[in-house]
């Protein structure tokens, strides 16, 4: 997700106009489901796990070098423009 949102708006006269609006608010419904029923939830779970292990690796990950997987696989696809307030420059909002 980016900070800006291009919208296509059809005018009453039929002309389509593009408006570049900043995103001000995100509303999301929580979905409580077992990840075995959704590949998207599984993908989000594994990305969150790899991200956390890249920042705070547990003993197993340190011993076997699994924490380096974050830098190789996940960091190149992060949307680092999502938040410029992240001290590590990864685009993550920490609350």
Buried (B, 14 or more C-beta within 10 A) or exposed (E): EEEEEEEEEEEEEEEEEEEEEEEEEEEEEEEEEEEEEEEEBEEEEEBEEBBBBBEEBEEEBEEEEBBEBBEEEBBEEBEBEBBEEBEEEBBBEEE
